[in-house]
Amino acid sequence: MDSKERLLNALKGVKTDRSPCICPGGMMNMVVTALMEKADIHWPEAHTDPIKMAGLAKAVYDYGCFENYGVPFCMTIEAEQLGAIVDLGSAIYEPHVTGYAFEDLSQWRKLPPLEPHSKRAKVVLDAIKILKEQADQVPIIGNLSGPVSVATSLIEPVVYYKALRRRKEEAHAFMKFVTEGLISFGRAQIEAGADVIAISDPSGTGEILGPRLFDEYVVTYLNQLIDGLRELNPEIPIIVHICGRMHKVYEPLNKLRADAHSFDSIVSIKESKKMLPGKTMMGNVSTFALEFADADRIRVMTQKVMADGSDIIAPACGLGTKSSLENIQAMLRAVQGK
């Protein structure tokens, strides 16, 4: 199988010749400093130039790191489109929000709608189109930040989390607005040529929200987002990554309509396979180890994740930019049986 066929089959639960080894992009960034140096394409320029963004995404595959292309390399684009202030970072640090768009939840109605064909959102779409021209056998993964994570990038998180309990009507109206914007950006990525959409919602962790609010807000709006994308393309495969421990929220997670689940390295693949029967599992090699361990240790950890039943091998989260190419390549080689 080629890389694209292998990943698409794995996401649909169809038997493959072996597990895919991927890193989606977005929050789950796959670009490290050593790769930028090899490709001679650097941050922050690659965040605003579609040719450089596509070139850096392609380098991930060309240098034997992972078996996919993925853009963008951060999770700030949606919040920036909606009015948050973003620092584009450096060659070492990813873009990050430095100023919220509003202070009180009632002010969300003043936000502009998310326009996917402008500013950095358009850079992502153009990069996907460039990759599509040369990606016959390599899957292109487009990325979205999850609804709760976008919300907590627009307003101070403590204010937001309190509102989920005390101002439910306003909170749901705001979440619907955010989700509709994400649907428009996700659909534009699909139209540009993305083969898969990955949604990362680290702020939507059950450790902060608890099972009831996790169900009410995270599962509800992730499913609305997934359904909105599938109205455009019913066959689009969707990966969802959620941070934190899962043991308190497995029951609502069973209602999530994603094709694959990705969790932190603190989550047992064996446990998640048992608690989410029939679900495709992705992950979850420690990103701490990928940055600080050696290649032999990475091979052992990758083999364990495979033995535990992970269907799609991937880092547990975004890579630290100081991670070595040798460690990342060791992970792929272990999956390939080399």
HELIX and SHEET records of a PDB file:
HELIX    1   1 SER A    3  LEU A   11  1                                   9    
HELIX    2   2 THR A   33  ALA A   39  1                                   7    
HELIX    3   3 GLU A   45  HIS A   47  5                                   3    
HELIX    4   4 PRO A   50  ASP A   62  1                                  13    
HELIX    5   5 ILE A   77  GLN A   81  1                                   5    
HELIX    6   6 LEU A  105  LYS A  110  5                                   6    
HELIX    7   7 LYS A  119  LYS A  132  1                                  14    
HELIX    8   8 PRO A  147  LEU A  154  1                                   8    
HELIX    9   9 PRO A  157  ARG A  166  1                                  10    
HELIX   10  10 LYS A  168  ALA A  192  1                                  25    
HELIX   11  11 PRO A  202  GLY A  204  5                                   3    
HELIX   12  12 GLY A  206  LEU A  213  1                                   8    
HELIX   13  13 PHE A  214  VAL A  219  3                                   6    
HELIX   14  14 THR A  220  LEU A  232  1                                  13    
HELIX   15  15 TYR A  250  LEU A  253  1                                   4    
HELIX   16  16 ILE A  269  MET A  275  1                                   7    
HELIX   17  17 THR A  287  PHE A  292  1                                   6    
HELIX   18  18 ALA A  295  ALA A  307  1                                  13    
HELIX   19  19 LEU A  325  GLN A  336  1                                  12    
SHEET    1   A 6 TYR A  69  VAL A  71  0                                        
SHEET    2   A 6 ILE A 140  SER A 145  1                                        
SHEET    3   A 6 VAL A 196  SER A 200  1                                        
SHEET    4   A 6 ILE A 238  ILE A 242  1                                        
SHEET    5   A 6 ALA A 260  PHE A 263  1                                        
SHEET    6   A 6 THR A 280  MET A 282  1                                        
SHEET    1   B 2 ILE A  85  ASP A  87  0                                        
SHEET    2   B 2 HIS A  96  GLY A  99 -1                                        
END                                                                             
